[in-house]
Amino acid sequence: MGHLQPALPEAGVTDPRQWPIIDQGYKLGFCLMDYNSCSDGAANHHCKDDNTTYNAGTTLYGTDFPNHGLGGPYGCSMIRQGISSGYTDIYSEYLDGMWIDIPSNTCDGDYWIVYEVDPLDVVDEADEGNNWTAVPVTLTEQPGGMAEAEIHCDEQGFVCPGGQVSLRANAGLSYLWSTGATSNSIMAGPGTYIVTVTNYCGTATSAPFTVEELSQPAQPTAAGITICEGETATLTATGANPVWYDVLGNPVGSGPTFTTPPLYAGTTFQVSDVNQQPGMILHGGELDNSGSGSSHSGGQYMLFDASAAFRLKSVKLYAGSAAFRTIELVDDVGVMRATRSAFVPAGQSVFELDFDILPGEGYLLPR
């Protein structure tokens, strides 16, 4: 799988994979084969020792590769695929999926296409640092658009005392934050922030983004006790919402009192006080199905975008029969990010998920 993204360079950032992106797309390879030898004229300059710098790197030919001629050949077999040393696989533009959707509000200008193979590190590679490349591209036929400025945060805009979150602007040629910073992203503590972004469409200023500090509870008080071997101990603490932990930091109880299991040696427990500030619970989705009624026995999914980080607590199901059901969270690449399985009764029920979801588009909830 490859990850493609049109991006704009950022001053001072030398790694194109860290540049602000305009959009992103993915190429999922359906076949791995010896399409061309690196010695073939059709593949001249395709094989290089370094593709991370545009038009750099030394061109390699078949005999430049260790173990050239051993193994293979590999074709697009249903049971046996691969690439031999000194060969390359090529995906031509006529194949389905060989494109990136450019957002309609992108204006003409000079951009870069950054391509990274195996971005999720699923495959064990000999060198994880050279599996990407970046090439310049100029857009000349865009219909034009309006300048935009937005602030994005991959977390909720809340911090503990002394904490910070990362705020980033949409891609541009230059940035000016209300803090005076001129980078695409900043670390932000409590306060309200705006950013002015200049790109090929013009200059715009964002709506304010507020980072709120959550209050920290006072330190609870507690005292140890002495018991006989094999007895349990009842520990007490003051606080609004005490939570008890064992010596390794694992939670073992909550509330003003905690009764230990039988103890046969000196044991240490810890207690902390927690401020509970529940977020707002929102309900979304249609109240009923669209189209024809009745249950469907095939695979179905719900498609949604996340404009901010949130926890998807539950979904409502209408099951035609009682059975174990599985619901998955799949991202726009097709990677499963979370899954839950549980017994679902016939009829209407609520299925608890508790999926933590980051901002993004094209999420699926298949079942």
VEXROVEX-81336 format. One record per residue (C-alpha): residue in three letters; x, y, z; residue number from 1. Coordinates in Angstrom, 3 decimals. Layout:
% VEXROVEX-81336
code / u / v / w / pos
ALA / X / Y / Z / NUM
...
***
This chain:
% VEXROVEX-81336
code / u / v / w / pos
MET / 0.000 / 0.000 / 0.000 / 1
GLY / 1.264 / 3.473 / -0.863 / 2
HIS / 0.278 / 6.855 / 0.555 / 3
LEU / 0.193 / 9.806 / -1.864 / 4
GLN / -0.319 / 13.410 / -0.839 / 5
PRO / 0.010 / 16.770 / -2.612 / 6
ALA / 1.896 / 19.091 / -0.281 / 7
LEU / 3.385 / 22.562 / 0.030 / 8
PRO / 6.975 / 22.923 / 1.298 / 9
GLU / 7.435 / 24.579 / 4.696 / 10
ALA / 10.455 / 26.753 / 5.403 / 11
GLY / 12.934 / 24.998 / 7.671 / 12
VAL / 11.343 / 21.544 / 7.251 / 13
THR / 13.631 / 19.315 / 5.185 / 14
ASP / 11.570 / 16.105 / 5.271 / 15
PRO / 8.755 / 16.341 / 2.677 / 16
ARG / 6.729 / 13.797 / 4.662 / 17
GLN / 6.329 / 16.488 / 7.325 / 18
TRP / 5.122 / 19.196 / 4.930 / 19
PRO / 1.525 / 20.457 / 5.209 / 20
ILE / -0.701 / 18.435 / 2.900 / 21
ILE / -3.459 / 19.586 / 0.562 / 22
ASP / -5.164 / 16.198 / 0.354 / 23
GLN / -4.205 / 12.547 / 0.327 / 24
GLY / -4.852 / 9.377 / -1.600 / 25
TYR / -3.802 / 5.751 / -1.466 / 26
LYS / -2.683 / 3.095 / -3.909 / 27
LEU / -3.379 / -0.438 / -2.808 / 28
GLY / -1.338 / -2.836 / -4.940 / 29
PHE / -3.301 / -5.814 / -6.248 / 30
CYS / -0.280 / -7.586 / -7.729 / 31
LEU / 3.467 / -7.815 / -7.009 / 32
MET / 5.582 / -9.100 / -9.902 / 33
ASP / 8.789 / -8.803 / -11.959 / 34
TYR / 7.322 / -6.336 / -14.450 / 35
ASN / 10.663 / -5.085 / -15.782 / 36
SER / 14.316 / -5.723 / -15.163 / 37
CYS / 16.151 / -2.627 / -13.988 / 38
SER / 18.344 / -3.164 / -17.090 / 39
ASP / 15.404 / -2.753 / -19.487 / 40
GLY / 15.238 / 0.473 / -21.451 / 41
ALA / 11.579 / 0.869 / -20.446 / 42
ALA / 12.674 / 1.032 / -16.799 / 43
ASN / 15.722 / 3.266 / -17.254 / 44
HIS / 16.187 / 5.521 / -14.183 / 45
HIS / 13.366 / 3.718 / -12.343 / 46
CYS / 15.787 / 1.872 / -10.054 / 47
LYS / 17.920 / 4.139 / -7.862 / 48
ASP / 19.884 / 3.829 / -4.652 / 49
ASP / 18.102 / 6.907 / -3.232 / 50
ASN / 14.759 / 8.371 / -4.312 / 51
THR / 14.289 / 10.733 / -1.380 / 52
THR / 15.788 / 13.735 / -3.231 / 53
TYR / 14.247 / 14.738 / -6.550 / 54
ASN / 16.445 / 13.926 / -9.568 / 55
ALA / 19.192 / 12.637 / -7.276 / 56
GLY / 20.445 / 9.160 / -6.514 / 57
THR / 22.437 / 6.814 / -8.709 / 58
THR / 20.615 / 4.810 / -11.365 / 59
LEU / 21.052 / 1.076 / -10.797 / 60
TYR / 20.890 / -1.716 / -13.348 / 61
GLY / 20.314 / -5.435 / -12.930 / 62
THR / 23.911 / -6.431 / -12.286 / 63
ASP / 24.290 / -3.713 / -9.628 / 64
PHE / 22.026 / -5.701 / -7.276 / 65
PRO / 23.279 / -8.454 / -4.963 / 66
ASN / 21.733 / -11.848 / -5.761 / 67
HIS / 20.629 / -10.663 / -9.196 / 68
GLY / 19.294 / -13.570 / -11.227 / 69
LEU / 18.471 / -15.697 / -8.221 / 70
GLY / 14.859 / -16.616 / -7.545 / 71
GLY / 11.821 / -15.654 / -9.557 / 72
PRO / 10.524 / -14.972 / -12.027 / 73
TYR / 7.342 / -13.730 / -10.409 / 74
GLY / 4.093 / -13.035 / -12.224 / 75
CYS / 0.643 / -11.957 / -11.094 / 76
SER / -0.244 / -15.387 / -9.728 / 77
MET / -3.076 / -15.926 / -7.288 / 78
ILE / -0.760 / -17.968 / -5.038 / 79
ARG / 2.805 / -16.776 / -5.731 / 80
GLN / 3.933 / -13.170 / -6.130 / 81
GLY / 7.065 / -11.143 / -5.466 / 82
ILE / 9.834 / -8.946 / -6.892 / 83
SER / 13.249 / -10.429 / -7.608 / 84
SER / 16.472 / -8.582 / -6.842 / 85
GLY / 17.198 / -6.218 / -9.739 / 86
TYR / 13.597 / -6.041 / -10.960 / 87
THR / 10.837 / -3.479 / -10.573 / 88
ASP / 7.048 / -3.459 / -10.599 / 89
ILE / 5.210 / -0.672 / -12.425 / 90
TYR / 1.640 / 0.561 / -12.079 / 91
SER / 0.576 / 2.506 / -15.172 / 92
GLU / -1.812 / 5.447 / -15.145 / 93
TYR / -4.549 / 3.516 / -16.980 / 94
LEU / -5.086 / 1.274 / -13.931 / 95
ASP / -7.924 / 2.066 / -11.571 / 96
GLY / -6.989 / 4.202 / -8.576 / 97
MET / -3.893 / 5.833 / -10.097 / 98
TRP / -4.862 / 9.354 / -9.090 / 99
ILE / -5.303 / 11.819 / -6.254 / 100
ASP / -8.442 / 13.908 / -5.927 / 101
ILE / -7.397 / 17.565 / -5.773 / 102
PRO / -9.786 / 19.597 / -3.577 / 103
SER / -11.965 / 21.925 / -5.639 / 104
ASN / -10.760 / 24.983 / -3.706 / 105
THR / -7.104 / 24.407 / -4.696 / 106
CYS / -5.680 / 27.154 / -6.918 / 107
ASP / -3.062 / 26.930 / -9.663 / 108
GLY / 0.503 / 26.842 / -8.401 / 109
ASP / 3.580 / 24.756 / -7.674 / 110
TYR / 3.088 / 21.760 / -5.393 / 111
TRP / 4.831 / 18.503 / -4.540 / 112
ILE / 3.507 / 14.954 / -4.648 / 113
VAL / 4.888 / 12.988 / -1.694 / 114
TYR / 4.625 / 9.209 / -1.993 / 115
GLU / 5.420 / 6.804 / 0.838 / 116
VAL / 5.290 / 3.015 / 0.582 / 117
ASP / 4.023 / 1.042 / 3.582 / 118
PRO / 3.222 / 4.116 / 5.733 / 119
LEU / 1.760 / 1.910 / 8.494 / 120
ASP / 4.972 / -0.181 / 8.757 / 121
VAL / 3.165 / -3.443 / 8.075 / 122
VAL / 6.060 / -4.841 / 5.997 / 123
ASP / 9.499 / -5.479 / 7.511 / 124
GLU / 11.923 / -3.584 / 5.248 / 125
ALA / 15.714 / -3.632 / 5.114 / 126
ASP / 15.730 / 0.185 / 5.245 / 127
GLU / 12.629 / 1.909 / 6.633 / 128
GLY / 14.052 / 5.346 / 5.854 / 129
ASN / 14.214 / 5.280 / 2.042 / 130
ASN / 10.741 / 4.054 / 1.061 / 131
TRP / 9.416 / 7.427 / -0.045 / 132
THR / 9.921 / 10.043 / -2.729 / 133
ALA / 8.756 / 13.580 / -3.570 / 134
VAL / 8.305 / 15.090 / -7.038 / 135
PRO / 7.236 / 18.620 / -8.053 / 136
VAL / 4.021 / 19.210 / -9.976 / 137
THR / 2.474 / 22.424 / -11.312 / 138
LEU / -1.302 / 22.898 / -11.494 / 139
THR / -2.409 / 25.139 / -14.365 / 140
GLU / -6.070 / 24.283 / -15.009 / 141
GLN / -7.741 / 24.693 / -11.629 / 142
PRO / -11.032 / 26.638 / -11.702 / 143
GLY / -9.821 / 28.898 / -8.904 / 144
GLY / -10.956 / 29.230 / -5.340 / 145
MET / -11.107 / 31.413 / -2.262 / 146
ALA / -8.397 / 31.767 / 0.349 / 147
GLU / -9.137 / 29.807 / 3.524 / 148
ALA / -7.565 / 29.609 / 6.968 / 149
GLU / -8.427 / 26.901 / 9.478 / 150
ILE / -6.976 / 25.619 / 12.742 / 151
HIS / -6.978 / 21.859 / 13.312 / 152
CYS / -6.267 / 19.873 / 16.466 / 153
ASP / -5.922 / 16.077 / 16.596 / 154
GLU / -7.054 / 16.186 / 20.223 / 155
GLN / -9.792 / 18.017 / 22.026 / 156
GLY / -8.831 / 21.581 / 22.921 / 157
PHE / -8.385 / 20.824 / 26.629 / 158
VAL / -5.187 / 20.586 / 28.684 / 159
CYS / -4.214 / 19.865 / 32.256 / 160
PRO / -2.289 / 22.569 / 34.161 / 161
GLY / 1.020 / 23.097 / 32.376 / 162
GLY / -0.098 / 21.026 / 29.375 / 163
GLN / -0.103 / 21.854 / 25.665 / 164
VAL / -1.761 / 20.590 / 22.496 / 165
SER / -0.571 / 20.751 / 18.909 / 166
LEU / -2.460 / 23.177 / 16.658 / 167
ARG / -1.874 / 23.199 / 12.909 / 168
ALA / -3.084 / 25.366 / 10.072 / 169
ASN / -4.249 / 24.242 / 6.654 / 170
ALA / -1.516 / 24.093 / 4.021 / 171
GLY / -0.192 / 27.410 / 2.771 / 172
LEU / 2.853 / 29.265 / 1.519 / 173
SER / 3.247 / 31.244 / 4.742 / 174
TYR / 1.680 / 31.483 / 8.201 / 175
LEU / 1.337 / 34.062 / 10.943 / 176
TRP / -0.118 / 32.982 / 14.287 / 177
SER / -1.448 / 35.319 / 16.926 / 178
THR / 1.586 / 34.221 / 18.988 / 179
GLY / 3.930 / 35.552 / 16.304 / 180
ALA / 4.937 / 32.053 / 15.153 / 181
THR / 5.364 / 31.543 / 11.403 / 182
SER / 5.295 / 27.724 / 11.232 / 183
ASN / 2.447 / 25.501 / 10.072 / 184
SER / 1.911 / 24.119 / 13.581 / 185
ILE / 2.457 / 25.332 / 17.133 / 186
MET / 2.301 / 23.904 / 20.643 / 187
ALA / -0.411 / 25.770 / 22.515 / 188
GLY / -1.345 / 26.115 / 26.156 / 189
PRO / -4.554 / 27.663 / 27.501 / 190
GLY / -5.732 / 30.629 / 25.446 / 191
THR / -7.379 / 31.687 / 22.198 / 192
TYR / -5.483 / 31.511 / 18.914 / 193
ILE / -5.926 / 32.643 / 15.316 / 194
VAL / -3.733 / 32.119 / 12.259 / 195
THR / -3.393 / 33.966 / 8.965 / 196
VAL / -2.600 / 31.700 / 6.011 / 197
THR / -1.357 / 32.808 / 2.604 / 198
ASN / -1.586 / 30.371 / -0.308 / 199
TYR / -2.015 / 30.526 / -4.080 / 200
CYS / -5.659 / 31.578 / -3.606 / 201
GLY / -4.798 / 34.607 / -1.456 / 202
THR / -4.695 / 35.402 / 2.279 / 203
ALA / -7.278 / 34.600 / 4.960 / 204
THR / -7.539 / 34.642 / 8.756 / 205
SER / -9.025 / 31.756 / 10.725 / 206
ALA / -11.827 / 31.741 / 13.250 / 207
PRO / -10.566 / 31.782 / 16.869 / 208
PHE / -9.616 / 28.425 / 18.422 / 209
THR / -9.713 / 28.206 / 22.226 / 210
VAL / -7.632 / 25.826 / 24.342 / 211
GLU / -9.162 / 25.424 / 27.800 / 212
GLU / -7.321 / 24.390 / 30.958 / 213
LEU / -9.034 / 21.781 / 33.129 / 214
SER / -8.779 / 22.253 / 36.874 / 215
GLN / -6.581 / 19.920 / 38.889 / 216
PRO / -8.011 / 18.398 / 42.083 / 217
ALA / -6.300 / 18.783 / 45.429 / 218
GLN / -4.054 / 15.972 / 46.613 / 219
PRO / -6.109 / 13.450 / 48.620 / 220
THR / -5.098 / 12.406 / 52.122 / 221
ALA / -4.797 / 8.790 / 53.252 / 222
ALA / -3.014 / 6.787 / 55.950 / 223
GLY / -1.669 / 3.263 / 56.179 / 224
ILE / -2.811 / 0.678 / 58.711 / 225
THR / -1.395 / -2.454 / 60.346 / 226
ILE / -3.148 / -5.832 / 60.039 / 227
CYS / -2.372 / -9.441 / 60.846 / 228
GLU / -1.085 / -11.793 / 58.168 / 229
GLY / -3.864 / -13.044 / 55.892 / 230
GLU / -6.328 / -10.291 / 56.809 / 231
THR / -7.830 / -7.682 / 54.516 / 232
ALA / -7.284 / -3.967 / 55.030 / 233
THR / -9.849 / -1.214 / 54.605 / 234
LEU / -8.169 / 1.976 / 53.438 / 235
THR / -9.823 / 5.398 / 53.475 / 236
ALA / -9.062 / 8.654 / 51.684 / 237
THR / -10.524 / 12.126 / 51.343 / 238
GLY / -11.374 / 13.610 / 47.973 / 239
ALA / -14.185 / 14.198 / 45.520 / 240
ASN / -13.539 / 11.069 / 43.447 / 241
PRO / -10.655 / 8.953 / 44.823 / 242
VAL / -9.216 / 6.229 / 42.584 / 243
TRP / -7.028 / 3.479 / 44.086 / 244
TYR / -3.987 / 1.870 / 42.418 / 245
ASP / -1.618 / -0.959 / 43.229 / 246
VAL / 2.147 / -0.447 / 43.466 / 247
LEU / 2.470 / -0.857 / 39.669 / 248
GLY / -0.090 / 1.858 / 38.971 / 249
ASN / -2.934 / -0.443 / 37.941 / 250
PRO / -6.385 / 0.799 / 39.053 / 251
VAL / -7.911 / -1.507 / 41.662 / 252
GLY / -10.863 / 0.462 / 43.034 / 253
SER / -12.603 / 3.797 / 43.451 / 254
GLY / -14.440 / 5.689 / 46.157 / 255
PRO / -13.509 / 6.941 / 49.639 / 256
THR / -12.773 / 3.400 / 50.895 / 257
PHE / -10.970 / 0.427 / 49.393 / 258
THR / -10.793 / -3.076 / 50.851 / 259
THR / -7.730 / -5.049 / 49.849 / 260
PRO / -7.603 / -8.783 / 49.193 / 261
PRO / -5.999 / -10.903 / 51.965 / 262
LEU / -2.412 / -9.719 / 52.439 / 263
TYR / 0.563 / -11.831 / 53.515 / 264
ALA / 3.303 / -9.201 / 53.277 / 265
GLY / 3.700 / -5.455 / 53.469 / 266
THR / 1.972 / -3.921 / 50.443 / 267
THR / 1.765 / -0.389 / 49.075 / 268
PHE / -1.340 / 1.120 / 47.491 / 269
GLN / -1.743 / 4.596 / 46.003 / 270
VAL / -4.738 / 6.900 / 45.743 / 271
SER / -5.415 / 9.915 / 43.537 / 272
ASP / -8.330 / 12.280 / 43.196 / 273
VAL / -9.898 / 12.739 / 39.776 / 274
ASN / -11.939 / 15.634 / 38.450 / 275
GLN / -14.757 / 14.254 / 36.332 / 276
GLN / -15.833 / 16.652 / 33.594 / 277
PRO / -17.999 / 14.660 / 31.198 / 278
GLY / -18.103 / 15.886 / 27.641 / 279
MET / -21.278 / 16.691 / 25.762 / 280
ILE / -23.140 / 13.628 / 24.500 / 281
LEU / -24.529 / 14.082 / 20.995 / 282
HIS / -26.710 / 11.816 / 18.884 / 283
GLY / -26.320 / 11.676 / 15.111 / 284
GLY / -27.445 / 9.735 / 12.091 / 285
GLU / -30.860 / 9.178 / 10.598 / 286
LEU / -33.733 / 8.158 / 12.838 / 287
ASP / -34.685 / 5.423 / 10.387 / 288
ASN / -33.224 / 3.693 / 7.360 / 289
SER / -33.448 / 5.309 / 3.939 / 290
GLY / -34.789 / 3.405 / 0.952 / 291
SER / -36.749 / 0.201 / 1.271 / 292
GLY / -37.407 / -1.274 / 4.703 / 293
SER / -36.669 / -4.669 / 6.296 / 294
SER / -33.388 / -6.118 / 7.523 / 295
HIS / -30.488 / -6.856 / 5.198 / 296
SER / -28.406 / -10.022 / 5.518 / 297
GLY / -25.380 / -8.772 / 3.558 / 298
GLY / -22.566 / -6.484 / 4.607 / 299
GLN / -23.469 / -2.883 / 5.325 / 300
TYR / -21.590 / 0.148 / 6.583 / 301
MET / -22.136 / 3.683 / 7.800 / 302
LEU / -19.942 / 6.361 / 6.205 / 303
PHE / -18.964 / 9.469 / 8.200 / 304
ASP / -16.355 / 12.222 / 8.618 / 305
ALA / -14.870 / 13.442 / 11.911 / 306
SER / -14.220 / 17.183 / 12.018 / 307
ALA / -12.858 / 16.933 / 15.589 / 308
ALA / -11.591 / 14.189 / 17.884 / 309
PHE / -14.380 / 12.427 / 19.765 / 310
ARG / -15.399 / 9.136 / 21.381 / 311
LEU / -18.046 / 7.125 / 19.580 / 312
LYS / -19.797 / 5.581 / 22.557 / 313
SER / -22.494 / 3.489 / 20.916 / 314
VAL / -24.681 / 2.802 / 17.904 / 315
LYS / -28.297 / 1.703 / 17.705 / 316
LEU / -28.950 / -1.613 / 15.973 / 317
TYR / -32.082 / -3.222 / 14.558 / 318
ALA / -31.369 / -6.953 / 14.338 / 319
GLY / -33.632 / -9.442 / 12.610 / 320
SER / -32.395 / -12.235 / 14.879 / 321
ALA / -30.317 / -12.680 / 18.012 / 322
ALA / -26.633 / -13.425 / 17.317 / 323
PHE / -23.075 / -12.348 / 18.014 / 324
ARG / -22.283 / -9.290 / 15.913 / 325
THR / -19.022 / -7.496 / 15.121 / 326
ILE / -18.704 / -3.795 / 14.331 / 327
GLU / -15.432 / -2.388 / 12.999 / 328
LEU / -14.017 / 1.113 / 12.584 / 329
VAL / -12.255 / 1.327 / 9.206 / 330
ASP / -10.372 / 4.401 / 7.961 / 331
ASP / -10.334 / 5.768 / 4.415 / 332
VAL / -7.355 / 3.553 / 3.541 / 333
GLY / -9.252 / 0.411 / 4.466 / 334
VAL / -7.277 / -0.193 / 7.667 / 335
MET / -9.308 / -1.454 / 10.635 / 336
ARG / -8.694 / 0.910 / 13.556 / 337
ALA / -10.944 / -0.696 / 16.187 / 338
THR / -13.416 / -3.548 / 16.577 / 339
ARG / -16.019 / -4.757 / 19.067 / 340
SER / -17.982 / -8.019 / 19.201 / 341
ALA / -20.968 / -8.762 / 21.429 / 342
PHE / -24.205 / -10.696 / 21.564 / 343
VAL / -27.039 / -8.655 / 20.046 / 344
PRO / -30.678 / -9.514 / 20.791 / 345
ALA / -33.361 / -9.474 / 18.144 / 346
GLY / -35.012 / -6.119 / 17.567 / 347
GLN / -33.753 / -2.709 / 18.653 / 348
SER / -30.722 / -2.465 / 20.956 / 349
VAL / -27.762 / -0.211 / 21.778 / 350
PHE / -24.291 / -1.574 / 20.951 / 351
GLU / -21.522 / -0.089 / 23.143 / 352
LEU / -18.364 / 0.805 / 21.180 / 353
ASP / -16.201 / 3.415 / 22.990 / 354
PHE / -14.085 / 4.041 / 19.862 / 355
ASP / -11.709 / 7.033 / 20.153 / 356
ILE / -11.721 / 8.690 / 16.729 / 357
LEU / -9.276 / 11.293 / 15.397 / 358
PRO / -10.254 / 13.964 / 12.844 / 359
GLY / -10.479 / 12.522 / 9.344 / 360
GLU / -12.722 / 11.775 / 6.398 / 361
GLY / -14.152 / 8.602 / 4.933 / 362
TYR / -14.524 / 6.530 / 8.101 / 363
LEU / -16.630 / 3.375 / 7.781 / 364
LEU / -18.542 / 1.406 / 10.388 / 365
PRO / -19.055 / -1.984 / 8.708 / 366
ARG / -20.946 / -4.805 / 10.346 / 367
***
